[in-house]
Amino acid sequence: MLKFKLVIAYDGTAYQGWQVQKIGTGVQEKIEAVLARYYPSAPRLHSSSRTDTGVHALGMVAHFEIPRAENILPLARLAIAINAFLPDDIRVLAAKRAPAKFHARFEATGKQYRYFVWNHHALNPLLRGRAWHVPRRLDVVAMRAAAKSFIGKHDFKSFAVTQNYEMESTVRTLTRCDVRRAGAQFTFIIEGDGFLYKMCRSIVGTIVQCGLGKFPAAAIKPMLAKTDRRAAGMSAPAHGLVLWKVFYKPPRHRTHREKPEK
């Protein structure tokens, strides 16, 4: 078997998330349909994340495997070949061979999400469907103070929507939670070792509510301590969220004693 790693970007507006869906269309389904055109084994894509309905991605990572005998496409043209049959709102940005043991999800060491807010009485039409329009003035000092409280290892149960299955743990570690401002546009940059369902959107929604004066920045730590979704603020809309990047450990250099993979 040969394994390939893809980096994928998509506009999630028209999709019910990444995964193949029983009702509606997932981004995964569109790409797998193209792979089935080239490979008789109809390989399944395994992703690093499962973005929600309406969420976008710039750096989604996924992998697939095919029998060596089906490897008819030159690696240099693999992304171009896949893109030729994808809709305009999905693109493979990069494609390369991956080690046999690589797994897009289980090998990931962290992820970065970015969330965009347009803070002006009139929405920038060029950001329609790409940013949350908040017309009331936001207090950037209060939001940055609130964001700092999320950094570190915490139980994020208060900032996750309950799923229909029991989570093994709701403890996650955030290494970054920044609020940047450029004119009317705010960019929230959140990095961590993992994220719960709608966790990023709940964090952003609560920080924005701090910026609107609904909560003081000091309220974040008590919200985390309560481990109850009802204790925290609102969830920001899906369309402002982008899976920006997925992190992996750098590849281990082969020693002179190791044989290269054929």
C-alpha positions in Angstrom: 0.0 0.0 0.0 1.0 3.6 -0.6 -0.1 6.4 1.6 -0.6 10.1 0.6 -1.1 13.2 2.7 -3.3 16.1 1.4 -3.6 19.6 2.6 -7.1 20.9 1.8 -8.8 24.3 1.8 -12.5 24.8 1.5 -15.4 27.2 1.9 -17.8 25.4 4.2 -20.8 27.5 3.4 -22.5 24.9 1.2 -21.6 21.8 3.3 -22.8 20.1 6.4 -19.3 19.9 7.7 -16.3 17.8 6.7 -17.7 14.3 7.2 -19.8 12.2 4.8 -23.4 12.9 5.9 -26.6 10.8 5.9 -28.5 14.0 5.1 -26.7 16.7 3.2 -23.2 16.8 1.7 -19.9 16.8 3.5 -16.6 18.0 2.0 -15.1 14.5 2.5 -17.7 13.0 0.2 -16.8 15.4 -2.7 -13.1 14.6 -2.5 -13.6 10.8 -2.1 -15.8 10.8 -5.2 -12.9 12.3 -7.2 -10.4 9.8 -5.8 -12.7 7.0 -6.9 -12.3 8.3 -10.5 -8.6 7.6 -10.4 -8.3 4.7 -8.1 -10.5 1.5 -8.4 -10.2 0.8 -4.7 -12.2 4.0 -4.0 -9.9 5.1 -1.0 -11.4 6.6 2.1 -10.1 9.9 3.4 -9.0 10.1 7.0 -8.9 13.7 8.3 -7.2 15.5 11.1 -10.4 17.2 12.2 -14.2 17.2 11.8 -15.3 20.7 11.1 -18.9 21.6 11.7 -21.6 22.8 9.3 -20.6 26.2 7.7 -17.0 26.2 9.1 -14.2 26.8 6.7 -10.6 25.4 6.4 -7.3 26.6 5.0 -5.1 23.8 6.4 -7.2 20.6 6.8 -4.9 17.6 6.6 -6.1 14.2 5.4 -4.6 11.0 4.2 -5.6 8.0 2.0 -4.1 4.7 1.0 -4.1 2.9 -2.3 -2.6 -0.4 -3.6 0.8 0.2 -5.2 -0.5 -1.1 -8.5 -3.1 1.7 -8.7 -0.4 4.5 -8.4 -0.8 5.9 -12.0 -0.7 9.6 -11.2 2.7 11.4 -10.9 3.0 12.8 -7.4 3.8 16.3 -8.8 0.4 16.3 -10.6 -1.7 14.6 -8.0 -3.2 17.8 -6.5 -3.9 19.2 -10.0 -5.6 16.0 -11.0 -7.9 16.0 -8.0 -8.7 19.7 -8.3 -9.8 19.2 -11.9 -13.0 17.5 -10.7 -13.6 19.3 -7.5 -16.2 22.1 -7.1 -14.7 25.6 -6.9 -15.2 25.9 -3.2 -12.8 22.9 -2.4 -9.1 22.7 -3.3 -6.2 20.4 -2.6 -3.3 22.8 -1.8 -0.6 20.1 -1.5 -0.2 16.4 -1.9 2.8 14.3 -1.0 3.8 10.7 0.0 3.4 9.9 3.7 5.1 7.2 5.8 3.2 4.0 6.2 2.5 4.7 9.9 1.3 8.3 9.4 -2.3 9.1 10.5 -3.7 12.6 9.9 -5.7 12.6 13.1 -3.6 10.5 15.6 -0.2 12.0 14.6 -1.4 15.6 15.0 0.1 17.4 17.9 -2.0 20.5 17.8 -4.3 22.8 15.7 -4.7 26.5 15.1 -8.1 28.0 14.4 -8.8 31.6 13.4 -12.0 33.4 13.9 -12.9 36.7 12.2 -15.1 39.4 13.5 -16.1 42.6 11.7 -16.8 45.4 14.2 -18.5 48.2 12.4 -22.1 49.4 12.1 -22.0 48.2 8.4 -20.8 44.8 7.4 -18.0 44.7 4.8 -19.7 43.0 1.9 -16.4 41.3 0.9 -16.5 39.5 4.3 -20.0 38.3 4.0 -20.0 34.6 5.0 -16.4 35.0 6.2 -16.8 37.0 9.4 -19.2 37.6 12.3 -20.7 41.0 12.0 -20.8 42.7 15.5 -22.1 46.3 15.0 -21.6 47.5 18.6 -18.3 48.8 19.7 -16.0 46.1 21.3 -13.6 46.8 24.1 -10.3 45.2 22.9 -8.6 45.6 26.3 -11.3 43.6 28.0 -11.3 40.9 25.3 -7.5 40.5 25.5 -7.7 40.2 29.3 -10.4 37.5 28.9 -8.5 35.6 26.3 -5.5 35.2 28.6 -7.6 33.2 31.1 -8.1 30.4 28.5 -4.4 29.7 28.0 -3.1 26.6 29.8 -4.6 23.3 30.8 -8.2 23.4 31.8 -11.4 21.4 31.8 -13.3 23.1 28.9 -16.6 21.4 29.5 -18.3 24.8 30.1 -17.2 25.8 26.5 -18.3 22.6 24.6 -21.7 21.6 23.3 -22.6 18.2 24.7 -22.5 15.3 22.2 -24.7 12.2 22.2 -21.7 10.2 23.5 -19.6 10.4 26.6 -16.2 12.1 26.2 -13.2 10.3 27.8 -11.9 13.7 28.9 -12.9 17.3 28.4 -9.5 18.6 29.5 -7.5 20.4 26.8 -4.4 22.6 26.7 -4.4 25.9 24.9 -1.0 27.4 24.1 -2.4 30.5 22.4 -5.5 32.7 22.6 -4.8 36.0 20.9 -7.1 38.9 19.9 -5.7 41.0 17.1 -7.2 44.1 15.7 -6.7 45.8 12.3 -9.2 48.6 11.9 -12.7 47.1 12.1 -11.5 43.5 11.8 -10.7 41.4 14.8 -8.9 38.1 14.4 -8.9 35.5 17.2 -6.1 33.0 17.0 -6.5 29.9 19.1 -4.0 27.1 19.3 -4.2 23.9 21.4 -3.6 20.2 21.6 -7.2 19.4 20.8 -10.7 20.9 20.7 -14.1 19.8 21.9 -17.3 20.2 19.9 -17.9 23.9 19.2 -15.2 24.8 21.8 -13.6 27.5 19.6 -16.9 29.1 18.8 -17.9 29.1 22.5 -14.6 30.7 23.5 -14.9 33.5 20.9 -18.6 34.1 21.6 -17.8 34.5 25.3 -14.8 36.8 24.7 -16.9 39.0 22.4 -19.6 39.2 25.1 -16.8 40.4 27.5 -16.0 43.0 24.9 -19.6 44.1 24.9 -19.6 44.4 28.7 -21.9 41.4 29.4 -19.2 39.7 31.4 -16.0 41.0 33.1 -12.8 39.3 32.1 -12.4 38.0 35.6 -15.5 35.8 35.0 -13.7 33.4 32.7 -12.0 31.4 35.3 -15.1 30.8 37.4 -16.9 29.7 34.2 -14.2 27.1 33.5 -14.4 25.9 37.1 -18.1 25.2 36.9 -17.8 22.7 34.0 -21.3 23.5 33.0 -22.1 24.9 29.5 -24.9 27.1 31.0 -22.2 29.0 33.0 -20.4 30.3 29.9 -21.4 32.7 27.1 -22.8 32.3 23.7 -21.4 30.4 20.7 -20.2 32.5 17.8 -21.7 31.8 14.4 -20.0 29.1 12.3 -19.2 31.2 9.3 -16.4 33.2 11.0 -14.3 30.1 11.9 -11.4 28.7 9.9 -9.3 25.6 10.6 -6.0 27.4 9.8 -3.3 24.9 10.4 -2.6 21.4 11.8 0.7 20.7 13.6 2.8 17.6 13.4 6.1 16.6 14.8 9.0 17.1 12.4 9.8 14.0 10.5 12.5 11.8 12.1 15.7 11.7 10.1 16.6 8.3 8.8 19.9 6.9 10.2 22.4 5.1 8.0 21.2 1.8 9.4 17.6 2.2 8.2 16.6 1.2 4.8 14.5 3.6 2.7 10.9 2.7 2.0 10.5 1.2 -1.5 
